[in-house]
Amino acid sequence: MTASPFAAPRKISEGFYRESFKRFRRDRVSMIASIIFLFICLLSISAPLFTEFVLRTSPNKQDLLRDYEPPSPQHWGGTDGLGRDALARVIHAGQVSLGIGFAVAGLQLTIGVILGLIAGFYHGHVDDAINAIILTRGGIPTLYFLILLSVTFRGFVGTPWGLAIIFGLLGWTGVTRQVRGLVLSVKQRDFVDAARVTGARDARIMFRHILPNVMYIILIIAGFDIIGAMLGEAGLSYLGLGIQAPTASWGNMLSGSLDDFQKAPWLVFLPGIFISITVLCIFLITDGLRDAFDPRLKE
């Protein structure tokens, strides 16, 4: 039987990821948040050029005769106790804080997603072994362990990359448990059985068929990992165990200026505003990506 020449043309799928990003672009709030977040990232990346050609200063240039000056045309964000330009330091500090956030998220997701896929897909003894590691790690209080590591290996943990590695190696367990739980559900569906019947290998089934169906939870976790790393660094800096001077981060700038709040409130507001806006943008972007990548919400 031949097809009718007047039949409607069959719609060709554009692919899961392309369709998901197309839905994400229709979310105006998430797109505005993405633009603002991208601007903050670009501003931090281009900090040396911006401070040299726009602010015409250096983040480490001291002028003790201009300490604690309020915002002015010469110093847009005011100065700190050493006469350094606060805005220049905040922009440079963004490289450290955002770098820690992205590095921690990347490390946690790499370890957590792979182990979660393996544990949920193979189950049995493999799942038991991975769960044993997770339970052992869960029995160690994170804050006290971080303080212990910070005191013992202060020269390593006090650097951006050292802190990112520590956060990443300690925080992957939550990712693994979330991904494992979804994989246990998704692998029972018909399309996974169909892939097995066609002779697909386990790795292809996990990464080609199962991973897209758990991507929405991974994106949510990624957003929270970035936020958690930035706020965690700020918390350790408040205890004096985070990024060590002279390296500036939003966390140690905020904690270091709390004692000067009455005479120089701009030193608290400036890093606080950058942290707040960045965290809000990541929340909105994560929410939009969750809606776009969740297969249960497909149009």
Secondary structure, DSSP 4 states (H G I P E B T S, - for coil): -PPPTTSPPPPPP--HHHHHHHHHHT-HHHHHHHHHHHHHHHHHHTHHHHHHHTS-S-TT---GGGTTPPS-SSSTT-B-TT--BHHHHHHHHHHHHHHHHHHHHHHHHHHHHHHHHHHHHH-HHHHHHHHHHHHHHHTS-HHHHHHHHHHHTHHHHTSHHHHHHHHHHHSHHHHHHHHHHHHHHHTTSHHHHHHHHTT--HHHIIIIIIHHHHHHHHHHHHHHHHHHHHHHHHHHHHTT-SSPTTS--HHHHHHHTGGGTTT-THHHHHHHHHHHHHHHHHHHHHHHHHHHH-GGG--
